[in-house]
Amino acid sequence: MILYQLPDNALEQFMDEDMPYGDLTTSLLGIGAQQGEITFTSRDRTVLCCTEEASRVFERYGATVTGCLKSGGTVEAGVTILTAKGSAGSLHAGWKVALNLLEYASGIATRTRAIVNSAREVNADITVLTTRKSFPGTKKVALKAIMAGGALPHRIGLSDSILVFKQHTEFIGGLESFLDTVAALKTKAQEHKIIVEAESADEALKIAAAGVDIVQVDKLSPDTLSMLVQRIRHIRPDIKISAAGGINADNAAAYAETGVDILVLSSVYFGKPADIGVVIHPLTQKK
């Protein structure tokens, strides 16, 4: 997969948050003009993400990137991820912005890859999707990270997909009243799939029979879901079935084994960042 790069204005925002008025410490120590090198190294097995953005941060501060591995690759512990040379001022300015991008994005990518691999060991054709529950302000980083890990976005926002919840149907007389309008809705939005969430097995069967494209089943146990999938397939062999609600690294394989087509989850966004070591050292010593 070819991964997108975050726009310059996103990087500028991160940089401005960290150094809005210059680097007081480096300035007072008088070391800003000295030449040095910075090296980022993995401490654990890691799926990399945002290496390109970290490189661009250093370049924008005037440093020269001398080595950079690509996002999406997996490295073992002790592998050099990124190196840059430049003034101490440029290296210290980029240090934490680059590290935060690398550690948070790579943490998400690593968790995502583990779930994707676990699910596909039992269901090779399953698709893993992530919700729009990323922490506010981090969507561009989070989506690049999950794609680096082998997943795709479930929906990027409210503008790009049709996903009907109980909270929608409450305004139009309930689920059964809504299901009577499915054919008309499909005519209005012929380029889009109609996805409807079910909160119970009975709802899922009614939704499938109404002709929607995807029935999304929320918070059922794998055992219950496995039996439900067989019943839905009997009614609608062509329908796609997604499982959502509480899916994580511990149970993704069990949900994949139920026979659903899609796993929808948020758990990869939350967890420990990747552990990446940083060394900054001078290239020449003052005499």
N, C-alpha and C positions, 0 to 999 in steps of 0.2 A: 504494500500500500504506500502511495506517495502522500506524505504528511504535509499539511499546510504549515506556513510560518506565521507567527503572530505579527500583526502590523506594527509599524514603528511607533505609533501613538500609544500602544499598550506598553511597549518597552519604556518609552519616555515617562509614562505614568509611574511605573515601578522605580525607575531611576530617580525621579523627582521626590518620591516618597522617602527614599533612603538618604538622599543628599540634596535637600532643597537649597541650601546656602553654602555649599562647599564642605570640605572635610577638615574640621577644626583640628583634630589630633595630628594628622599628617602635615598640615600647614604649620602648626606650632613647633613640631619636631624638626622642621626644615628638611625633610627627606623626600619631598615630592618629586624632585627632578632626578633622583638617582634611578638607574636602570635596574630592572629586576625581572623575575619570572614567576608565574603562578601556575600551579599544577593541581588538577582535580583527579582524585583516585577513588575507585569504588572500594568499599569496605565489606560488601556482601555481594552475592549474586543479584544482579540488578538489570531490569529492562529500562533502557535509557529513554529519556524524553526531555525536550527543550535544550538539547545541546546547541542547536543552531541559534536559538535565542540568547543563550548564555554567551556564545561567541560574539554575537552582534552587540551585546552590551559592552564588552571590552573594546570592540572596534569603535563604538561610538565615543568612548572615552579616550581614544587615541592609541590603544595598545594593538599589537599584532598577534593574531591567533596563529600558532605554529602547529597545532594538532587538534583535531576534533572528530570524535566518533559520531555516527548518525543516530538520530532518534529511532527507536524501534528495535535496535540491536540489543542482545543480551550479553552481559559481561560477567565474568567471575570476579571474586574479590581480588584486589591488588592491581587492577587494570587502570592505566591512565586514560581518562575520559577526555580531558581538555587541557591544553597548555597555551599560555599567552605570554608575550614579552612586552615590556614597555616601561614607562616611568612608574615609580612607586605610587605616585599620585593616581595614575590611571588604573593600576592594579588594585589598590585599596578601594577606589571608587566603585569598581565593578564586582569586587569580591562577593559581598553578601547578596546583592541582587542576583548574580549568576548562581550562587549556591542555593538560594531559596527556590529559584526556578527549577534547578536540576533536582533538588531533593524532593520537593513536593510533587512535581510532575512525574518523576521516575518512581516515586512511591505508588502513585495511582496506576502507572503503567505496569509495574511489577505485580500489584494485586490483581489487576485486570487479566494479565497473561496467565496467572495461576488459575483463575476461574475459567477462562476460555479453554485452557488445556484440560482441566479437570472435566468440564462438561463434554468436550469433544472426544474424550477417551471412551465415553459410553454412547455418545450420539454425534457422529462425525459431521452431520449436516446442520446441527443446531446453530442458531444465531444468538449472540449475546449482545444485548442493548443496554445502555445506561440512561437513566432518567435525567430530568432537568433540575435535580436537587443538589447540584454543586453549590458550594458556598458562594454567596453573592459577590460579583466582581471577579470571579475566577473562571468563568465559563470557557473562555478561549484556551486557557491553559488546560483545564480539566478535559475538554473534548479532544484536544491533541493527545493528551496522555492516555485516554481510554482507547483511542485509535492506534496509538503506538503499541498498546497491549493486546490488540486484536479484536476489540469490540467496536461497535458503532453507536451513534446517538439514537435513542428511542424517538425522541423529538427534540429539536433544538429550541423550540419555543412554541407559543400558541399560534403562530402565523403559518406554520408549515405542515400541519397534519390535523386530521379529524379524529379525536379520541373522546368518546362520550362516556362520562361518569354518571353515577347516581345523582351527583350534585347538579348535573345538567337536566336529567329527565324529571327531577322534582318540579321543575318549572313548566313542564308540559304534560302534567297528568300522570307521571310515573313511567316505569319501564315499558309496560305493555302498550301504552299510548304512543310512546316514542317508536316502538318496533313497527307499528302500523305505518310509519312515515319513512322507513328505511329505503324503500324503492324510490320515493321522490327525492330523498337526500342523495342517493347515488346518481340520479339524473342531474341534479344541481352541481355535483362535484365529480365529474367523470374521470378526472385525472388523479383523483385521490382515493386511497383505500379507506373504508369505514371501519374503525376500530371501536368496539364497545366493551367496557369492563363489566364483569359479572362478579358479584359478591357471594354467590352460592352456586352449587351444582345445578339447581333448578333454573336459576337465571341464565347460566351458561348454555343450557340446552335450548331455552327459548330464544336466546340471542342467535345461536347458530342456525336455528330453523328459520329465522327472519331474513336470512340472506346477507348478513354483513360479511366483510372480507376477513376480519380477524376478531376472534373473541379472546379477550384478555381476562384471565382468571386470577383473582386476587386472594392471597393468603389461605390457600388450601394446602393441606399436608400432601407430601408426595404420594402417599398411599391412596388418598382420596382422589387426587388429581389423576393418577394412573388409570383408575377405573372410569373416571369422567371422560378422559381423552378417548377411550374406546367407544363410549356411548355417543360422543360428539361425532367421531369419524363415521359411525353407523348412519347418523342423520345427514352429515355433510362431509363426504370424503375429501372435498376440495378445500375446505376451510382451513385457515391457519390458526393455530392456538398458541397463545403466549401465557407464560406463568409470571406473576409478579407478586411482590410482597415478601420481604424477609429473606430474600435469596442472597447467600454469601458463600465464602470459600468452603465452609463446612458442609453445606447442603446442595451446592450447585450440581454435583454429579447425580444426586438422588432426583433432583427436579428434571435434569436432562434425560434421565432414564425413563421418565413417565411417558415419553413420546411426544412432548410438546415441540413446536417448531422454534420457539423463541423464549429466551429468558430475559426478563426486564429487571434491572436492579440498580440500587444506589450505593451499595455497601463499599464499592471500590473507592469512593471519594473520601472516605473517612478512615484514618489509620495512621500508622507511623510513617513519616517521610523516609525516603531512602537515606542510607548512611554513606556520605561522601566526604572523604578527607581532602583538606586543602593545605598546600604548602606555598608560602611566598618567601622568596629569598633574593638577595641582591646578586646581580651578575658581576659587579665590580665593587670592590671595597674602597671606602674613602681612605686616602693617605694623609 
